[in-house]
Amino acid sequence: MAGLVVPPILRDGPGRTPAGREWIGRLPALVDRAARRWDVALADPFTSGAASWCAPGSLPDGRAVVVKISFPHDEARHEAAALRAWHGHGVPELLGSDADDWALLLDRVAPGTPLTAAPGTARERLTIAAEVARILWSARVRVVVPAMRDVCAGWADLLQERGSRHGVDVRVAADLLRTLPGRADVLVHGDLNPGNVLAAGDGRWVAIDPKPMRGDPAYDLWPLLEQVDDPFEHPDPADVLRERVGLLAGALDLDPDRVTAWGFARCTESALWVWDELHDEPGARLILGQADVWGRLLA
């Protein structure tokens, strides 16, 4: 497919690595195979999405669809399995997949407005997200996805190594990453930020781009709590976070202390990731300050 449009976000993201450049070089062939495999007429790709090429299209019968081709990475490996398990409940319906090409054919979400752009208050947006989370967590179909306890144990080891190298005491956060997953066995989304929650019409909302795991559902809530708006821009961010934790914990019948502990652990882990992966010490220290706010709520 000559002249394929590749959004700048892909060239500036995966395209900065040798593996990413090689994948972008193969994208025309991958897109062409997907279009032929599913007989899709494709339009130009969406400009968002840092780790996948996604474009709207239509099937011969006029059905509106999306073709998604992911840059191969571990977090995307089990997306199709989770979408298949949810079977269109709380997510777009999965119409086809090809594991070798990391390609998905999805029902198109319309109007597709992200929760970040939804009208109403942060409280109202969190209430919408809580209902989406409830639907996802109710799945009872067994599906092979990573165990949260294994994923978080690896993060804890890496967090301690990074903390030691940068002179940051991360022992409490690392211990929480090891213990919070517990024995829970819920299929969680893994990246339930409000940009991944889209309006699907008739008052429905669905979640896209899962990075699924099995474990503690309280894990899913941290990005919602911090991203429906920026709580750290409020005069008292601790009060804002406390109220939001109480709202989601109450709506979803979760222990607010666990939700708070996940916020502290994940915020700390994020800060050290930014320091190491993005080489952004000022940004990392800013996030560590936000983690301190979470830490004050742990008492």
Buried (B, 14 or more C-beta within 10 A) or exposed (E): BEEBEBBEBBEEBBBEEEEBEEBBEEBBEBBBBBBEBBEBEBEEBBEEBEBBBBBBBBBEEEEEBBBBBBBBBEBBBBBBBBBBBBEBEBBBBBBBBBEEBBBBBBBBBEEBBBBBEBEEEBEEBBBBBBBBBBBBBEBEEEBEBBBBBEBBBEBBEBBBBBBEEBEBEBEBBBEBBBBBBEEBEBBBBBBBBBBBBBBBEEEBBBBBBBBBBBBBBBBBBBBBBBBBBEBBEEEEBBEBBBEBBEBBBEBBEBEBBBBBBBBBBBBBBBBBBBBBEEEBEEBBBBBBEBBEBBBEBEE
